[in-house]
Amino acid sequence: MKKATCKDMRGACDQEFEGETPEEMGGKCREHVMQMVQSGDAGHKAALDSMMAQSKEDQEKWYNEFRANFASLQDV
């Protein structure tokens, strides 16, 4: 099991997420960011807007790099 922060995944805070796979961890972070945006958090809104402003190719490139480096994340 690995862990990373919201900031590690291009978010806005130090909330930690754990996961067995990059997909599991990404899903937890995505849910967190959406909850924070819905609650009116400006930092998370800015992070989401920044990600959404990127091309689909750039988003996929970042995610592929995250997946490729998943094994190097801190163990839980």
C-alpha positions as CSV (number, residue, x, y, z in Angstrom):
1,M,0.0,0.0,0.0
2,K,1.3,3.5,-0.9
3,K,0.4,7.0,0.2
4,A,0.6,10.4,-1.3
5,T,-0.9,13.8,-0.5
6,C,-3.4,15.8,-2.4
7,K,-0.6,18.2,-3.4
8,D,1.4,15.2,-4.7
9,M,-1.5,14.6,-7.1
10,R,-1.8,18.2,-8.2
11,G,-4.3,19.2,-5.5
12,A,-4.2,22.0,-3.0
13,C,-3.6,20.4,0.5
14,D,-1.7,17.9,2.5
15,Q,-4.6,15.5,3.0
16,E,-3.1,12.0,2.6
17,F,-4.5,9.2,0.5
18,E,-3.6,5.5,0.6
19,G,-4.1,3.0,-2.1
20,E,-3.0,-0.4,-3.5
21,T,-3.1,1.0,-7.1
22,P,-2.7,4.4,-8.7
23,E,-6.3,4.1,-9.8
24,E,-7.5,3.6,-6.3
25,M,-5.5,6.5,-5.0
26,G,-6.5,8.7,-7.9
27,G,-10.2,8.0,-7.2
28,K,-9.9,8.9,-3.6
29,C,-8.1,12.1,-4.4
30,R,-10.6,13.0,-7.1
31,E,-13.5,12.5,-4.7
32,H,-11.8,14.6,-2.1
33,V,-11.1,17.5,-4.6
34,M,-14.8,17.4,-5.7
35,Q,-16.0,17.5,-2.2
36,M,-13.7,20.4,-1.4
37,V,-14.8,22.3,-4.5
38,Q,-18.5,21.8,-3.7
39,S,-17.8,23.2,-0.2
40,G,-16.4,26.3,-1.8
41,D,-12.7,25.8,-1.2
42,A,-10.9,28.2,-3.5
43,G,-7.5,26.4,-3.5
44,H,-9.1,23.1,-4.7
45,K,-11.2,25.0,-7.2
46,A,-8.0,26.6,-8.6
47,A,-6.2,23.2,-8.8
48,L,-9.2,21.6,-10.6
49,D,-9.4,24.5,-13.0
50,S,-5.7,24.2,-13.7
51,M,-6.0,20.5,-14.5
52,M,-9.1,21.0,-16.6
53,A,-7.3,23.8,-18.6
54,Q,-4.8,21.3,-19.8
55,S,-5.3,19.4,-23.0
56,K,-6.5,15.8,-22.8
57,E,-3.1,14.7,-23.9
58,D,-1.3,16.6,-21.1
59,Q,-3.7,15.2,-18.6
60,E,-3.0,11.7,-19.8
61,K,0.7,12.3,-19.8
62,W,0.6,13.4,-16.2
63,Y,-1.5,10.4,-15.2
64,N,0.8,8.0,-17.0
65,E,3.8,9.5,-15.2
66,F,2.0,9.1,-11.9
67,R,1.2,5.5,-12.7
68,A,4.8,4.8,-13.7
69,N,6.2,6.4,-10.5
70,F,3.6,4.8,-8.2
71,A,6.0,2.2,-6.9
72,S,8.4,4.9,-5.7
73,L,5.7,6.5,-3.4
74,Q,6.0,6.2,0.3
75,D,4.9,2.9,1.7
76,V,2.1,2.9,4.4
